[in-house]
Amino acid sequence: MLDMESVPAPYKEVQPHWFFCRRADDNTSWHPFSREDSDKLERANNTAREKEEEVVVAVDGERYDVHVKERKRYAVYWEQGPTEVRRCTWFYKGDKDIRFMPYPEDFSQSLEDAYMIAVTLDEWKRKLDFPTGETVILHNPKLIMQYQPIGLQDEWVSSPSEHTRPRTVKRGVDNISVEIPDGMCVVDHLVFMVHGIGPACDLRFRSIIQCVNDFRNASLSLLGSHYKRAQQDGLVGRVEFLPVNWHSALHGDATGVDEDIQRITLPSISRLRHFTNDTLLDLFFYNSPTYCQTIVDTVSSEINRLHALFKQRHPEFSGAVSVVGHSLGSLILFDLLTNQRTASDAREGYTDNSISMHVDLTSFSVLKEPSGEPCHLNSDTLEQTLTRLGLQQFLDTLLAENLDLESLALCHDSDLKVLGIPLGPRKKILNYVKRKWLPEQSINHSDTFTPHSKQDCKTTTVRLASGLQVPPQVNTDHDGNKSPGLMQEQTHFHRTQSITSAVDYEYFDVGIGQVSIEYPQLAFHPQTFFAFGSPIGMFLTVRGLKRIDPNYTFPTCKSFYNIYHPYDPVAYRIEPMIISEADLEPMLIPHHKGRKRMHLELKDSLTRMSMDLKNNVLGSLRTAWQSFARLPVAALPPVEGEGETSVSAEGSEQPEIKVGMLNAGRRIDYVLQEKPIESFNEYLFAIQSHLCYWESEDTALLLLKEIYDKMGVAFEQPQQ
């Protein structure tokens, strides 16, 4: 009889799995593709070897393209350097390594050839010496070790037999401990995420791309725990989150603003000044007549570009689209959504329930549109104008094209760009010319406005949709009679009286003026606008807007959530601007595990205990008084507010309150629960609180619930 145990197992070719490299701060790590993507790459690799041509494979939810022959992975939606990909079959791990690392493909092939011979001949304890000095010993099928060359040993090694601690070698991805991600499902919903000030989005100084990647991963995990049954039934796919980066365009070479700022920056405390220039100045740039237009144009064009590219790569997508803005990014989106046009507005030329006007971004001062008056420039020559703007170096360039002030007024930004004029000077020239094109009467009557006329001169305007308009001023003629025309316009935004409302801010010698920009139109109507740590309420108040009419809503977006951390120093509320007569507490965002945090529960319990103790003491006093008086007197009246406090202490829910139409009558302000350690010192965690949203599972779950509630998918609370 044959001894079956002595018969060697037949050789089976190793199954490869594809990995990609990620490098950060001198740290290199390798991560596996999903099995679905790995199989696609393996098939494409076989095709590339047969046809000897490059094959491109879309991976990771179509966010990356892999050039198989080149072994590089390229980002699709954002700018990022290519990363290496590898067809992996053999892996190693040192005693200090956290995870297994893949060998290079040629090294792995040498190991596979030696392994095949050892298995076929059943000859083990084979020693492989590589040109780089490494030595691999195949002791048996389950024990394979790699030894470093002698020159790389630690200094304390006293003899050749004391090699450096060997590496464990494994064959095939199934024999190592690695979490292979699931394949990407169909996209149900698309979300664009706009960052705030500066190039970094959290305390680890990570970019918007890295933070959005974390937010996407958190949402995928929450879908698996809170929509598990819906996923199994095929009702839920996933939500795609894409980053919108505008900081690099503002601070790039095209504007030259960083170089200009650096020339006037003091040399002391250089790191702090660099942080200020690169981060905090973004707030001032947004209030600049030149760079505000750049920021808004960049955000809108980038969103539209990403949307078009996504639709191109996902032609089957039929879901809705939402937008998220963090910090200043939320204010940019708020202004952008406020100035969107509906289809009816486009057909009727902005005359339906809207006023087109010049707006001072910081105070919403109104400049009257010209109505049939002849358009003209002042009598300055081209040379005088450029000298006034400090741009006389471009005089020869313009004269070479036979341009004077009249023809310059007909030029667009693209025309000046062709002439080689940088972005900053282009904006100064165009803003100056357009401002001087206004008739003189717009200066004398800047506290009034009239509906936009198609015969008016082409000017830079901001359309304020119905609900975001400055309240009309009641005009009187020389006889003291009120003009009835403007009183009929019902406005929804109420503006405090300002002594500067009638002031026209002229350009100074360098072309500084108040902001008056054109808001581009998005290629879609957002379903929901989510604001993280948003200063919108503060900016609206500073602009002179006192309250928001409950009937106001964005022209093209019907849902709005203002989400903030209680210790966020940049965040402000919205609801008090809509309902000023009621003191509404913000809605508490539930913990993603379905409960309050322990310290908040303890705080509520202590509050409830104190109220119960108070009520018991008062009840005992009433009983003692009645016994003492020996008279059938009525019960003592309740202490003021006692009843209401007792009810609230029992945790009864507040009646549903309709808070305007910004969120279709639903609540707008939502507050996160602070962590226990944060409650000890709210000042210490203030900065961190403003940057916590990217890693907040509670925030991600609120977004998912809003998205899938609109799709009619049931929410599942996981069991504790």
Secondary structure, 3 states (H helix, E strand, C coil): CCCHHHCCCCCCCCCCEEEEEEEECCEEEEEECCHHHHHHHHHHHHHHHHHCCCCEEEECCCCEEEECCCCEEEECCCCCCCEEEEEECEEEECCCCCCCEECCHHHHHHHHHHHHHHHHHCCCCEEEECCCCCEEEEEECCEEEEECCHHHCCCCCCCCCCCCCCEEEEECHHHCCCCCCCCCCCEEEEEEEECCCCCCCCCCCCCHHHHHHHHHHHHHHHHHHHCHHHHHCCCCCEEEEEEECCHHHHCCCCCCHHHHHHHCCCCCCHHHHHHHHHHHHHHHHHCCCCHHHHHHHHHHHHHHHHHHHHHHHCCCCCCEEEEEEECHHHHHHHHHHHCCCCHHHHHHCCCCCCEEEEECCCCCCEECCCCCCCCCCCCCCHHHHHHHCCCHHHHHHHHCCCCCHHHHCCCCHHHHHHCCCCHHHHHHHHHHHHHHCCCCHHHHCCCCCCCCCCCCCCCCCEEECCCCCCCCCCCECCCCCECCCHHHCCCCEEECCCCCCCCCCCCCCCCCCCCCCCCCCCCCCCCCEEEECCCHHHHHHHCCEEEECCCCCCCCCCCEEEEECCCCCCCCCCHHHHCCCCCCCCEECCCCCCCCCHHHHHHHHHHHHHHHHHHHHHHHHHHHHHHHHCCCCCCCCCCCCHHHHHHHHCCCCCCCCCCCCCCCCCCCEEECCCCCCHHHCCCCCHHHHHCCHHHCHHHHHHHHHHHHHHCCCCCCCCCC
